[in-house]
């Protein structure tokens, strides 16, 4: 199987853009329904964990894809 755009990067884009849309929609829903109280330090902590966790996994996945392709 050739390692072209459709076999490598399209799935990455689908995962983190398509999934990211649902993730952001969920985060907006959490804020608008007041399921999180941003005045509480504990809630702000978990809000940041959720955002940075998504970015962290996207970066780790990106690094591993690049490593698999070019090393």
C-alpha positions in Angstrom: 0.0 0.0 0.0 1.5 3.3 -1.0 1.9 6.0 1.7 0.3 8.9 -0.1 -1.9 11.7 1.2 -5.1 9.7 1.3 -3.6 6.8 3.2 -1.7 8.9 5.8 -2.8 12.4 6.3 -6.5 12.2 5.4 -7.3 10.0 8.4 -5.3 12.4 10.7 -7.2 15.4 9.3 -10.5 13.5 9.7 -9.7 12.5 13.3 -8.6 15.9 14.6 -10.7 18.3 12.5 -13.9 16.3 12.3 -13.5 15.1 15.9 -12.4 18.5 16.9 -15.6 20.0 15.7 -17.6 17.7 18.0 -15.1 18.3 20.8 -15.4 22.1 20.5 -19.2 21.8 20.2 -19.3 19.8 23.4 -17.1 22.3 25.2 -19.3 25.2 24.0 -22.4 23.2 25.2 -20.7 22.7 28.6 -20.1 26.5 29.0 -23.6 27.6 27.7 -25.5 25.2 30.0 -23.4 26.4 32.9 -22.3 22.8 33.6 -18.9 24.3 34.5 -18.3 27.2 36.9 -15.3 29.1 35.6 -15.1 31.0 38.9 -14.0 27.7 40.7 -10.3 26.9 40.5 -11.1 23.2 40.2 -13.4 23.7 37.2 -10.9 26.0 35.4 -8.2 23.3 36.0 -10.3 20.6 34.3 -11.3 22.9 31.5 -7.6 23.5 30.7 -6.8 19.8 31.0 -9.5 19.0 28.4 -8.2 21.6 25.9 -4.6 20.8 26.3 -5.3 17.1 26.3 -6.8 17.3 22.9 -3.9 19.4 21.6 -1.4 17.0 23.3 -2.8 13.9 21.6 -2.9 15.6 18.2 0.8 16.6 18.5 1.9 13.2 19.7 -0.1 11.6 16.9 1.5 14.0 14.4 5.0 13.2 15.7 4.5 9.5 15.4 3.1 9.7 11.9 6.1 11.8 10.8 8.5 9.4 12.5 6.9 6.4 10.8 7.1 8.1 7.4 10.6 9.5 7.4 12.6 7.3 9.9 
